[in-house]
Amino acid sequence: MTDNFSLEVRHWLTCFKFADDGTLLIAHKSMMECHRLMQCLCDELTKWCQRNWLVINCEDNKTEAIILSTGNRSCAQSPQQLLINNQAIRYVTSTKVLGLQVDRNLEFHFHAEQMLKQCKKKWGFLTKSTNRNHGLNVYSLTTLLRTVVLTKMLYAAPLWMQRQISKFTAFWNNIIMKLTGATLNPHRALAEIALHLPPLQVQIDVITTKFLCKVLTTEDTLTATLLQIEGSLGREYHQELTSLKKFIIWRDHSKQYRQTHNLDISKITDKTMLKYSKSVMGRYQQETWLQEVRNACISGKVSNNNDNTVAIIDHIVENKIQLSHQNSLFNYCTTKMEDSIMLDFIHGNSLIFGKGRKASSKGNELCRFCGHQEDTAEHQLFDCVKLKDGTQENLLSLMHDKAMYLTSILAPASKDSNSQKIFIQRVQYIISELEKLPKT
């Protein structure tokens, strides 16, 4: 279509087409010249339509014009009216392009708010009949979360979500609380490892990296734009490029690249480092995620169970365990109540333990079964004389170090293949004993 346009218009024109949608973009340093070229484009489009017996629908929400303001350039001045076949084109402050709400300042505030509202609605509908004790179990909820909510939330994420992620923090917290069934705030890192759900920031970084790798390994028009961003002084999209550079450094076996600020994307000659498979990106996501959690635990940025978390991560790394569906704790057709209490025994912050009851002023720290020792997850699993049975003996025979029991449960190596089943049986027995306690 654009081949018959004048050379002057084609020089400044970029055309984006998908199915029956089309977007024509004119970029110029001068606002006045940009308006002039845009009207020339509209005239060329009118002629093309007349030659091909077509009529452009210029009604609202069908054909729109938007002025994108970038850098220090302002679009406060009144724009000149654009005409197609003598019909005025309405100027808008935001417009939807392939499902992405683009605003004139490319800040995507409105798109983020709309996406958050829609995702909350979907998640609320999926979990409206689920609480700590009843409803869909963790396996079903995480499957629905990935297929229904996250696919929508992370659509076109490389373009907009890095700058809007703060809007989704509370929502992600609510998701973790619903999945764990926790009544008190759980240890976030342990809960996410148990659920095999990387933090939202890690997921965004990986999706961004995949997108940028595809741009640079294909003859895409965005490649030149990406290299322009790399060389610009502005801060827009530099965080996205940093995600790509971290992946390149991780992939570089020759250790040619060591620091992101010393890495120039335009000078990368070995394109194989930018090509990836599902397994490669899965390993990169897990290593990046666990390394960030480990660093946060060591630096003290997160509290509670830091030693356990670091031990679990070291166990995963040393044994080269890939967290997947096959080694998930929630693959055994357990109920929602069983899942919630299993997660209580993992993160440890629950009213079924003395520390949680004391913090909530709902009891003391003594064991509700034997009444003697401090009531902790380890005590109920291994030491309580009133909870002694075959499941306790099986668990004790499996664990070499009671304090580190979480490692073989959350990330079982081949030698610990039955650890999860034995742990589930032990928790199910404790649940049956909990139900016999008088209600308080």
RAZIVEN-V667049 format. One record per backbone hydrogen bond with DSSP energy under -0.5 kcal/mol. NH is the residue of the N-H (numbers start at 1). CO is the residue of the C=O. If there is no record, write none. Layout:
# RAZIVEN-V667049
{{NH	CO} {NH	CO}}
This chain:
# RAZIVEN-V667049
{{4	1} {5	2} {10	6} {11	7} {12	8} {12	9} {13	9} {14	25} {16	23} {18	21} {21	18} {23	16} {25	14} {27	12} {34	30} {35	31} {36	32} {37	33} {38	34} {39	35} {40	36} {41	37} {42	38} {43	39} {44	40} {45	41} {46	42} {47	43} {48	44} {49	45} {50	46} {51	47} {52	48} {53	50} {54	49} {58	56} {62	59} {63	59} {65	90} {68	66} {69	67} {69	104} {70	68} {73	70} {84	87} {87	84} {89	82} {90	63} {90	88} {92	65} {95	102} {97	95} {97	100} {98	96} {100	97} {101	99} {102	95} {102	100} {104	93} {106	103} {112	108} {113	109} {114	110} {115	111} {116	112} {117	113} {118	114} {119	115} {120	116} {121	117} {122	118} {123	119} {124	120} {125	121} {126	122} {127	123} {128	124} {128	125} {130	127} {131	134} {141	137} {142	138} {143	139} {144	140} {145	141} {146	142} {147	143} {148	144} {149	144} {149	145} {150	145} {151	146} {153	149} {154	150} {155	152} {157	154} {159	156} {160	156} {160	157} {161	157} {162	157} {164	161} {165	161} {165	162} {167	164} {168	165} {169	166} {172	168} {173	169} {174	170} {175	171} {176	172} {177	173} {178	174} {179	175} {180	176} {181	177} {182	177} {184	349} {188	186} {191	187} {192	188} {193	189} {194	190} {195	191} {196	192} {196	193} {197	192} {198	196} {203	199} {204	200} {205	201} {206	202} {207	203} {208	204} {209	205} {210	206} {211	207} {212	208} {213	209} {214	210} {215	211} {216	212} {217	213} {218	214} {218	215} {220	215} {220	218} {223	220} {225	221} {226	222} {227	223} {228	224} {229	225} {230	226} {231	227} {232	228} {232	229} {238	235} {241	237} {242	238} {243	239} {244	240} {245	241} {246	242} {247	243} {248	244} {249	245} {250	246} {251	247} {252	248} {253	251} {255	252} {262	259} {263	260} {264	262} {265	263} {267	264} {268	265} {269	267} {271	269} {273	270} {274	271} {275	272} {281	277} {282	278} {283	279} {284	280} {285	281} {286	282} {287	283} {288	284} {289	285} {290	286} {291	287} {292	288} {293	289} {294	290} {295	291} {296	292} {297	293} {298	294} {299	295} {300	296} {300	297} {301	296} {302	296} {309	305} {310	306} {311	307} {312	308} {313	309} {314	310} {315	311} {316	312} {317	313} {318	314} {319	315} {320	317} {321	316} {323	321} {327	324} {328	325} {331	328} {337	133} {339	335} {340	336} {341	337} {342	338} {343	339} {344	340} {345	341} {346	342} {347	343} {348	344} {350	348} {353	350} {354	375} {355	375} {356	350} {357	353} {358	354} {359	355} {360	356} {361	358} {362	357} {367	373} {371	367} {375	365} {376	374} {380	376} {381	377} {382	378} {383	378} {383	379} {384	379} {387	384} {388	385} {393	389} {394	390} {395	391} {396	392} {397	393} {398	394} {399	395} {404	401} {405	402} {407	404} {408	404} {409	405} {410	406} {411	407} {416	413} {417	414} {419	416} {422	418} {423	419} {424	420} {425	421} {426	422} {427	423} {428	424} {429	425} {430	426} {431	427} {432	428} {433	429} {434	430} {435	431} {436	433} {437	433} {437	434}}
